[in-house]
């Protein structure tokens, strides 16, 4: 199936897609389902992707990265997803955390973290969601206060649905500090090492079967050195959204890859499965819904490319709008593609042999996280259309 890459992307991007697709085919869906079944992690694929320079393709060359941007990193995730073996921690470690540190970290933080994030030897989780905050980041209650005696930070709070904390060397935590001028709380970002005293985690049992586990975090007066703060204490929202926009773009890429995988399986089946002398794909009741899924994925792919280019060009405002739209469009297209693929295969779509049934749950994740489609529509309605806010 022809992709937007063949027309609108550079030769370098086309070559990157082909190379990553070849890596993905060496592993495939069977590899990932086996990893999930065994309760392990996709370490072999992660290591190979790192060795080939794919994990750090967006990070600065002077710190071991590829010198590209989110456009390149999103292509890597999409193609791995299209092969049936996406690496979800790419959304978190190089995309969110790597980007934030590269843009706002101190020289010491960059030297300490970026080479490892780029070569895959270190990973970082990201903690923003709280039990009572959800989509409203202004209600985050995790707070940081200075110890006047030492200058250290003391971080206290809770986080939920934090991916990959068990394998991460540290977690980039979104907390809030008090503005000395106004007394109001403002968001700030802190690097918390996995073994920091007072920093504990508890796994959350999920119906979703994935290699990356979800955790609740508790921070009980976690003492952090002064240099654990990333960036300027007074520029919290700017720095926060520098990570959230790549998260949305990468989630869109994750959805595109999953949708493409499901659609390809359905098309392959529809070409071969014959009931009344002809393959079922000859019947419009099968062919038209699959064609519509392809159209939807292509349109979502175009918006994802636009969002990535805007972000890499430094236009954070326009990128924010496009990233939200891309995430919504790709998530919806993915859900429809997975649903139609399962429907096309009938009973076979629910068997382990074809590897589609597990995507029914997985495809819903992008509709929920990192921001719901309803909140995206709220954003577009009042930020883009100028309609009054309802909240």
C-alpha positions as CSV (number, residue, x, y, z in Angstrom):
1,X,0.0,0.0,0.0
2,X,1.3,3.4,-1.0
3,X,2.1,5.7,2.0
4,X,2.5,9.5,2.3
5,X,6.2,8.8,2.6
6,X,6.6,8.0,-1.1
7,X,5.4,11.4,-2.1
8,X,5.9,14.0,0.6
9,X,9.0,12.8,2.5
10,X,12.6,13.3,1.8
11,X,14.8,10.5,0.4
12,X,16.4,10.3,3.8
13,X,13.1,9.7,5.5
14,X,12.1,7.1,2.9
15,X,15.4,5.3,3.4
16,X,14.9,5.5,7.2
17,X,11.4,4.0,6.9
18,X,12.8,1.1,4.8
19,X,15.6,0.4,7.1
20,X,13.4,0.4,10.2
21,X,10.8,-1.7,8.5
22,X,13.4,-4.3,7.7
23,X,14.4,-4.4,11.4
24,X,10.7,-4.7,12.4
25,X,10.2,-7.6,10.1
26,X,13.1,-9.5,11.7
27,X,11.1,-9.4,15.0
28,X,7.4,-9.0,14.1
29,X,4.3,-9.5,16.1
30,X,5.2,-13.0,17.3
31,X,8.2,-11.6,19.1
32,X,6.3,-9.0,20.9
33,X,3.4,-11.3,21.9
34,X,6.0,-13.8,23.2
35,X,7.7,-11.1,25.3
36,X,4.3,-10.1,26.8
37,X,3.4,-13.7,27.5
38,X,6.6,-14.3,29.3
39,X,6.4,-11.1,31.3
40,X,9.7,-9.8,30.0
41,X,10.7,-6.8,28.0
42,X,11.6,-6.3,24.3
43,X,15.3,-5.9,25.3
44,X,16.7,-7.6,22.1
45,X,14.7,-5.3,19.8
46,X,15.5,-2.2,21.9
47,X,19.2,-3.1,21.8
48,X,19.2,-3.6,18.0
49,X,17.3,-0.4,17.4
50,X,19.8,1.4,19.6
51,X,22.8,-0.1,17.9
52,X,21.4,1.2,14.5
53,X,21.0,4.7,16.0
54,X,17.2,4.7,15.8
55,X,16.4,5.3,19.5
56,X,18.4,8.6,19.6
57,X,17.8,9.8,16.1
58,X,16.1,13.0,17.5
59,X,18.8,13.9,20.0
60,X,21.8,16.2,19.4
61,X,24.8,14.7,17.7
62,X,27.2,16.2,20.2
63,X,25.6,13.9,22.9
64,X,25.6,10.8,20.7
65,X,22.3,11.3,19.0
66,X,21.4,11.4,15.3
67,X,20.9,15.1,15.1
68,X,17.4,14.7,13.7
69,X,14.0,15.6,15.3
70,X,10.6,14.2,16.2
71,X,9.9,13.8,12.5
72,X,12.6,11.1,12.3
73,X,11.8,9.5,15.7
74,X,8.1,9.3,14.9
75,X,8.9,7.5,11.6
76,X,10.9,4.9,13.6
77,X,8.0,4.2,16.0
78,X,5.5,4.1,13.2
79,X,7.4,1.5,11.1
80,X,8.1,-0.7,14.1
81,X,4.4,-0.6,14.8
82,X,3.5,-1.4,11.2
83,X,5.7,-4.5,11.7
84,X,3.7,-5.4,14.8
85,X,6.4,-4.6,17.3
86,X,6.3,-1.0,18.5
87,X,8.5,0.1,21.3
88,X,6.2,2.2,23.6
89,X,9.1,3.5,25.7
90,X,10.3,5.4,22.7
91,X,7.4,7.8,23.4
92,X,8.7,8.4,26.9
93,X,12.4,8.1,27.1
94,X,13.9,9.8,24.0
95,X,10.8,11.7,22.9
96,X,9.6,13.3,26.1
97,X,12.5,13.1,28.5
98,X,15.3,13.4,25.9
99,X,13.7,16.4,24.2
100,X,13.1,18.2,27.5
101,X,16.7,17.7,28.7
102,X,18.2,18.6,25.3
103,X,16.2,21.8,25.2
104,X,16.3,22.9,28.8
105,X,18.8,20.8,30.7
106,X,22.0,22.0,32.1
107,X,25.3,21.0,30.4
108,X,25.8,18.5,33.2
109,X,22.3,17.0,32.8
110,X,22.9,16.7,29.1
111,X,26.2,15.0,29.5
112,X,24.8,12.7,32.2
113,X,21.6,11.6,30.4
114,X,21.6,12.2,26.7
115,X,24.3,9.8,25.5
116,X,22.6,6.9,27.4
117,X,19.2,7.8,26.2
118,X,20.6,7.9,22.6
119,X,22.4,4.6,22.7
120,X,19.6,2.8,24.6
121,X,21.8,2.0,27.7
122,X,19.7,4.2,29.9
123,X,15.9,4.9,29.9
124,X,13.8,7.5,31.7
125,X,10.1,7.4,32.6
126,X,7.8,10.4,32.8
127,X,5.4,11.1,35.6
128,X,2.6,13.7,35.3
129,X,-0.8,12.0,35.8
130,X,-2.2,12.0,39.4
131,X,-5.2,10.3,40.9
132,X,-7.1,13.6,41.3
133,X,-5.6,15.6,38.5
134,X,-6.1,13.7,35.3
135,X,-6.4,16.0,32.3
136,X,-6.2,19.1,34.5
137,X,-2.5,19.6,35.1
138,X,-3.3,22.8,37.1
139,X,-4.6,20.5,39.8
140,X,-1.3,18.6,40.2
141,X,-0.6,18.3,43.9
142,X,2.9,16.9,43.8
143,X,4.9,19.7,45.3
144,X,8.5,20.6,45.8
145,X,9.9,22.8,48.5
146,X,13.4,24.0,49.3
147,X,15.2,22.9,52.3
148,X,16.6,26.2,53.5
149,X,19.5,24.5,55.3
150,X,20.9,22.7,52.3
151,X,19.3,24.1,49.2
152,X,17.9,20.6,48.4
153,X,14.5,20.0,47.0
154,X,11.9,17.9,49.0
155,X,9.4,16.3,46.6
156,X,6.1,14.9,47.9
157,X,3.1,13.5,46.0
158,X,1.5,10.6,44.0
159,X,1.5,9.7,40.4
160,X,-0.6,7.0,38.5
161,X,-0.4,5.2,35.2
162,X,3.3,5.8,34.8
163,X,4.8,3.5,32.2
164,X,8.1,1.6,32.5
165,X,9.2,2.8,35.9
166,X,10.5,-0.7,36.7
167,X,13.1,-0.6,33.9
168,X,13.8,3.2,34.0
169,X,17.0,4.5,35.5
170,X,15.1,7.7,36.6
171,X,11.7,9.3,36.2
172,X,11.1,12.9,35.0
173,X,8.5,14.1,37.5
174,X,6.2,17.0,37.1
175,X,5.8,18.8,40.4
176,X,4.9,22.3,41.5
177,X,6.8,24.9,43.3
178,X,5.5,28.1,45.0
179,X,6.0,31.4,43.1
180,X,7.6,33.7,45.7
181,X,5.9,36.7,44.0
182,X,2.4,35.5,43.8
183,X,2.2,32.5,46.2
184,X,0.7,30.4,43.4
185,X,2.0,27.0,42.4
186,X,3.8,26.6,39.1
187,X,4.9,23.4,37.3
188,X,8.5,22.3,37.4
189,X,10.3,19.2,36.2
190,X,12.6,17.1,38.4
191,X,14.8,14.1,37.6
192,X,14.3,11.5,40.3
193,X,16.7,8.5,40.3
194,X,15.0,5.1,40.7
195,X,16.7,4.4,44.0
196,X,16.0,7.7,45.7
197,X,14.9,7.2,49.3
198,X,11.2,7.8,49.7
199,X,10.5,7.0,46.0
200,X,8.4,3.9,45.8
201,X,6.3,2.2,43.1
202,X,3.4,-0.2,43.0
203,X,2.3,-2.0,39.8
204,X,-1.3,-1.4,38.6
205,X,-3.1,-4.5,37.3
206,X,-4.3,-3.8,33.8
207,X,-6.5,-5.7,31.4
208,X,-4.2,-4.3,28.7
209,X,-1.5,-6.8,28.0
210,X,1.7,-5.0,27.1
211,X,5.4,-5.3,27.7
212,X,5.5,-1.9,29.4
213,X,3.8,-2.1,32.9
214,X,1.9,0.7,34.6
215,X,2.7,1.9,38.1
216,X,1.5,4.1,40.9
217,X,4.3,6.2,42.4
218,X,4.6,7.6,45.9
219,X,7.1,10.4,46.7
220,X,7.4,10.9,50.4
221,X,9.7,13.8,51.0
222,X,12.1,12.6,48.3
223,X,15.3,14.6,48.8
224,X,16.8,15.8,45.6
225,X,19.9,17.9,44.9
226,X,19.4,21.4,43.6
227,X,20.6,20.3,40.2
228,X,17.7,17.8,39.9
229,X,15.5,20.7,38.6
230,X,15.4,20.7,34.8
231,X,15.4,24.2,33.2
232,X,14.2,27.4,34.6
233,X,12.0,27.3,37.7
234,X,10.0,30.2,36.2
235,X,9.4,28.7,32.8
236,X,7.5,25.6,33.8
237,X,4.6,25.5,31.3
238,X,6.9,26.2,28.3
239,X,9.2,23.4,29.3
240,X,6.3,21.0,30.1
241,X,4.7,21.4,26.7
242,X,8.1,21.0,25.1
243,X,7.7,17.4,26.2
244,X,3.9,17.0,25.8
245,X,3.8,18.0,22.2
246,X,6.3,15.3,21.2
247,X,4.3,12.8,23.3
248,X,1.2,13.6,21.3
249,X,3.1,13.2,18.0
250,X,4.7,10.0,19.0
251,X,1.3,8.6,20.2
252,X,-0.1,9.4,16.8
253,X,2.8,7.5,15.2
254,X,2.2,4.6,17.6
255,X,-1.5,4.6,16.4
256,X,-0.6,4.8,12.8
257,X,1.8,1.9,13.0
258,X,-0.8,-0.3,14.8
259,X,-3.5,0.7,12.4
260,X,-1.3,-0.1,9.4
261,X,-0.4,-3.5,10.9
262,X,-4.1,-4.4,11.4
263,X,-5.1,-3.2,8.0
264,X,-2.3,-5.1,6.3
265,X,-3.4,-8.3,8.0
266,X,-7.0,-7.8,7.0
267,X,-6.1,-7.0,3.4
268,X,-3.9,-10.1,3.1
269,X,-6.7,-12.2,4.5
270,X,-9.4,-10.7,2.3
271,X,-7.3,-11.5,-0.8
272,X,-6.9,-15.2,0.1
273,X,-10.1,-16.1,1.9
274,X,-12.7,-17.4,-0.5
275,X,-16.3,-18.3,0.4
276,X,-18.3,-18.1,-2.8
277,X,-15.7,-18.9,-5.4
278,X,-14.1,-15.4,-5.2
279,X,-12.0,-13.9,-2.4
280,X,-14.1,-12.0,0.1
281,X,-12.1,-8.8,-0.7
282,X,-14.0,-8.7,-4.0
283,X,-17.2,-7.9,-2.1
284,X,-17.7,-4.2,-1.5
285,X,-19.0,-4.9,2.0
286,X,-15.5,-6.0,2.8
287,X,-13.5,-3.8,0.4
288,X,-15.0,-0.4,1.0
289,X,-14.6,-0.4,4.8
290,X,-11.0,-1.4,4.4
291,X,-10.4,1.2,1.8
292,X,-11.9,3.8,4.1
293,X,-9.5,2.7,6.9
294,X,-6.6,3.3,4.5
295,X,-7.9,6.7,3.7
296,X,-8.3,7.6,7.4
297,X,-4.8,6.4,8.2
298,X,-3.3,8.3,5.3
299,X,-5.0,11.6,6.4
300,X,-3.9,11.1,10.0
301,X,-0.4,10.4,8.7
302,X,-0.4,13.7,6.9
303,X,-1.3,15.6,10.0
304,X,1.3,13.7,12.0
305,X,4.0,14.7,9.5
306,X,2.8,18.3,9.7
307,X,2.9,18.4,13.5
308,X,6.4,16.9,13.6
309,X,7.7,19.4,11.1
310,X,6.2,22.3,13.0
311,X,7.7,21.1,16.2
312,X,11.1,20.6,14.8
313,X,11.0,24.0,13.2
314,X,10.5,25.5,16.7
315,X,6.9,26.7,16.2
316,X,5.6,25.4,19.5
317,X,2.2,27.1,19.3
318,X,1.3,25.8,15.8
319,X,2.8,22.4,16.7
320,X,0.6,22.2,19.8
321,X,-2.5,22.5,17.7
322,X,-1.3,20.1,15.0
323,X,0.0,17.6,17.5
324,X,-3.4,17.4,19.2
325,X,-5.2,17.0,15.9
326,X,-2.8,14.4,14.8
327,X,-3.2,12.4,18.0
328,X,-7.0,12.5,17.8
329,X,-7.1,11.6,14.0
330,X,-4.6,8.8,14.3
331,X,-6.1,7.3,17.4
332,X,-9.6,7.2,15.8
333,X,-8.2,5.8,12.6
334,X,-6.4,3.1,14.5
335,X,-9.5,2.0,16.4
336,X,-11.5,1.8,13.2
337,X,-8.8,-0.1,11.4
338,X,-8.4,-2.6,14.2
339,X,-12.1,-3.1,14.5
340,X,-12.6,-3.6,10.8
341,X,-9.6,-6.0,10.6
342,X,-11.1,-8.2,13.3
343,X,-14.5,-8.0,11.6
344,X,-13.0,-9.0,8.3
345,X,-11.4,-12.1,9.7
346,X,-14.5,-13.1,11.7
347,X,-13.7,-15.7,14.2
348,X,-10.1,-15.8,13.1
349,X,-9.8,-12.2,14.2
350,X,-10.1,-13.3,17.8
351,X,-7.6,-16.1,17.7
352,X,-4.0,-15.9,18.9
353,X,-2.8,-17.1,15.5
354,X,-3.5,-13.8,13.7
355,X,-2.5,-11.5,16.5
356,X,-5.3,-9.0,16.2
357,X,-7.5,-9.6,19.2
358,X,-5.0,-8.1,21.6
359,X,-5.1,-4.9,19.6
360,X,-8.7,-4.3,20.4
361,X,-7.7,-3.2,23.9
362,X,-4.4,-1.7,22.8
363,X,-5.9,0.5,20.2
364,X,-8.1,2.2,22.8
365,X,-5.1,3.4,24.7
366,X,-4.3,6.2,22.3
367,X,-7.9,7.5,22.5
368,X,-7.4,7.8,26.3
369,X,-3.8,8.8,26.8
370,X,-1.9,11.0,27.0
371,X,-5.0,13.2,26.6
372,X,-8.6,12.2,25.8
373,X,-10.2,13.0,22.5
374,X,-12.8,15.1,24.3
375,X,-10.1,17.4,25.8
376,X,-8.5,17.7,22.4
377,X,-11.9,18.8,21.0
378,X,-12.1,21.3,23.9
379,X,-8.7,22.6,22.9
380,X,-9.5,23.0,19.2
381,X,-12.9,24.6,20.0
382,X,-11.6,27.4,22.1
383,X,-8.0,27.7,21.0
384,X,-8.5,27.3,17.3
385,X,-12.2,28.3,16.8
386,X,-12.3,30.9,19.5
387,X,-15.4,29.4,21.1
388,X,-15.9,30.1,24.9
389,X,-14.5,27.5,27.3
390,X,-16.9,25.2,29.1
391,X,-14.5,24.5,32.0
